[in-house]
């Protein structure tokens, strides 16, 4: 477990303030089993939404 001393908290806050603001990822990256499952589920939802939007 990580230390939660007052000093550690201050350091974390300083690091967070210094961090470069970046936009959130549109989708998770990586090749882990959890991410692959999540991407597969997201792709299925996108596919079904696209199918529902187009009159066939």
Steps between C-alpha positions, in 0.01 A plus 500: 500500500629849421592741776243773569712739704442875480828540312405237239162667447670838443742346250212337311315833484810679367554232236133520395528877462814471288358232271431603141124509437411247233161408354343178624547201272205435274547128565739297715824382342679175569501129447393367839210256517283750689557776243448261208166391651400864556593600143310202362190601698535865390535393136185287527303789650623736226409246232149450637448878535611550140264223382211657692572845353499386136160395364551157346 
